[in-house]
């Protein structure tokens, strides 16, 4: 009875902070047209917001994404992240812990609008023996329940990345399967990348596409490095090693990942992932990374099947969303 009551209080506390955080965002929204027209607005902010409106129009007209009031507002939250997600896995597993919500279903993270709330949850989970990661998030979707605003947390990004986050979050409003994080995030991540590619091809800025495609080639190589490291650890955890031997193999797996990264860094002559690798990496970090990556090739193949038509692509994804869970799982796994 005591444990149940404590869990109930904890859940109530989480919903309270979530409601307050969402209300804060709604209260700080301003119509982008008004912000641009305001003579007190910083000219660079106004320029970027005007570009957002163009990106939004492109998302609707060229990518088949929802036409609603999302990204017609701006909100300055005066902090570096909109939310901090907590992810957790067992010490000898890459299967993340899940939390269930009335609308989104069960997902593999717990979001907090304040860092101290996320840090407190992470400490509690770590004490119980979980591998834990606290991941700052710059944008998220309310799945069309509210008009999601552009936030200061991502407005300053370089243009392709700025466009990508809008494409990604609008994709969540297009198709969402409650409780299936891998399917939802792989779909949105693929739409994001395909949208950036098309946006840059339509751009009138020479060299923009070439630079972005080089960045994407670098990112693909890094993603493969991380996913390979994850695969090695999965094989360790699926083995019949006793606990001390498995712990030693686990540590060796993370050391191999860092050694592989050193080779990657030297090969590319690029240091942009140093921050990601500098922290103490654990299962939760790898689980969070692969959630967004594992099925993107499957969606690329689906777009090819429909001849590159985005409307037909979304219809095919929506049909799969209406199918059974085994169909979606097989679709993602067949791309591995």
DAQUI-V582546 format. One line per field, one symbol per residue. phi: phi as a letter, one per 40 degrees, with the letter a starting at -180 (. if undefined). psi: psi as a letter, one per 30 degrees, with the letter a starting at -180 (. if undefined). burial: + if it has 9 or more other C-alpha atoms within 8 Angstrom, else -. A space follows every 10 residues. Layout:
BEGIN
phi = ???
psi = ???
burial = ???
END
This chain:
BEGIN
phi = .ccccccccc cccccccccc cccccccccb cddccccccc cddccccccc cdccccccdc cbbgccbacc gbbbbccfac bcabcbbabc cbabcccbbb bcccgcbcab cbcbcccccc ccccccccgc cbbbbcbcaa bcggcbcccc bccbccccdd cccccccccc ccccbabdgb dccccccccc ddccccdccc cccbbdgccd cccccccccc ccccdccccc cccdcccccb cccccccccc cccccccccc cdcdccccgb bccdcccccc cbdccccccc dcbcbccccc ccccccggcc cccccccccc cccccccccc dccccc
psi = eeeeeeeeee eeeeeeeeee eeeeeeffkk keeeeefkff kkeeeeeeee eeeeeeeeee effglkjafk gglkkjfhlf kelkkkkkll ehlgjlklkk leefaklhlj kkfkeeeeee eeeeeefggk kkkjjkkfll kghfeljklk lfffefllee eeeeeeeeee eefekkjkgi eeeeeeeeee eeeeeeeeee eflgjkfeee eeeeeeeeee eeeeeeeeee eeeeeefflg kleeeeeeee eeeeeeeeee eeeeeeefhk gfgeeefflj kaeeeeeeef effegeeeee eeeeegggje eeeeeeeeee ffaleeeeee eeeff.
burial = ---------- ---+--++-- +---+--+++ ++--++---- +---++++++ -++-++-+++ --++++---+ +++++++--- ++++++++++ --++-++-++ ---+++++++ +++-+-+++- ++--++---+ ++++-++++- ++-+--++++ +++++----+ ++++++++++ ++++++++++ ++++++++++ +++-+++-++ -------++- -+-----+-- -++-+++-++ -+++-++--- -----+--++ --++-+++-+ +--++----- ------+--- ++++++++-+ ++++++++++ -++--+---+ --++-+++-+ +-----+++- ++----
END
